[in-house]
């Protein structure tokens, strides 16, 4: 079985935040983009879940942490939060902690080297492309609409 996550590239702000309408962009710090999508499936435990985490910067340097986790096909019951953060370093630490909670792995080795161990009952990251840069004649991120197919069960 496969599930489809509609993402807008590694640099695209998730539509449910509505921060893209305010000029929001994914935080990039020290060469790392703070944008992750995950899936988790276990037929025996009847798990088929997704999770999305982003750090989003909007004009005037407002920073937001977006976190959404739920069962595929049941968006109404998803846990979702969008929190404004005061300090970039603290937000990055919280993002890394959430990554560890949902995957059982450290964040930076995943982002720098794509090394991760699949852990029982934990989420597994979905690797995303950076998308296409509009300035170089490509489609805009909202036009691109990358569909990521994940083998889920």
Secondary structure in CASP SS format (residue, H / E / C, confidence):
PFRMAT SS
TARGET T0000
AUTHOR 0000-0000-0000
METHOD secondary structure of the structure
MODEL  1
X C 1.00
X E 1.00
X E 1.00
X E 1.00
X E 1.00
X E 1.00
X C 1.00
X C 1.00
X C 1.00
X C 1.00
X C 1.00
X C 1.00
X C 1.00
X C 1.00
X H 1.00
X H 1.00
X H 1.00
X C 1.00
X C 1.00
X H 1.00
X H 1.00
X H 1.00
X C 1.00
X C 1.00
X E 1.00
X E 1.00
X C 1.00
X E 1.00
X E 1.00
X C 1.00
X C 1.00
X E 1.00
X E 1.00
X C 1.00
X E 1.00
X E 1.00
X E 1.00
X E 1.00
X E 1.00
X E 1.00
X E 1.00
X E 1.00
X H 1.00
X H 1.00
X H 1.00
X C 1.00
X E 1.00
X E 1.00
X E 1.00
X E 1.00
X E 1.00
X E 1.00
X E 1.00
X E 1.00
X E 1.00
X E 1.00
X E 1.00
X E 1.00
X C 1.00
X C 1.00
X C 1.00
X E 1.00
X E 1.00
X E 1.00
X E 1.00
X E 1.00
X E 1.00
X E 1.00
X E 1.00
X E 1.00
X E 1.00
X C 1.00
X C 1.00
X C 1.00
X H 1.00
X H 1.00
X H 1.00
X C 1.00
X E 1.00
X E 1.00
X E 1.00
X E 1.00
X E 1.00
X E 1.00
X E 1.00
X C 1.00
X C 1.00
X H 1.00
X H 1.00
X H 1.00
X H 1.00
X H 1.00
X H 1.00
X H 1.00
X H 1.00
X H 1.00
X H 1.00
X H 1.00
X H 1.00
X H 1.00
X H 1.00
X H 1.00
X H 1.00
X C 1.00
X C 1.00
X C 1.00
X H 1.00
X H 1.00
X H 1.00
X H 1.00
X H 1.00
X H 1.00
X H 1.00
X C 1.00
X C 1.00
X C 1.00
X C 1.00
X C 1.00
X C 1.00
X C 1.00
X C 1.00
X C 1.00
X C 1.00
X E 1.00
X E 1.00
X E 1.00
X C 1.00
X C 1.00
X C 1.00
X C 1.00
X C 1.00
X C 1.00
X C 1.00
X H 1.00
X H 1.00
X H 1.00
X C 1.00
X C 1.00
X C 1.00
X C 1.00
X H 1.00
X H 1.00
X H 1.00
X H 1.00
X C 1.00
X C 1.00
X E 1.00
X E 1.00
X E 1.00
X E 1.00
X E 1.00
X C 1.00
X C 1.00
END
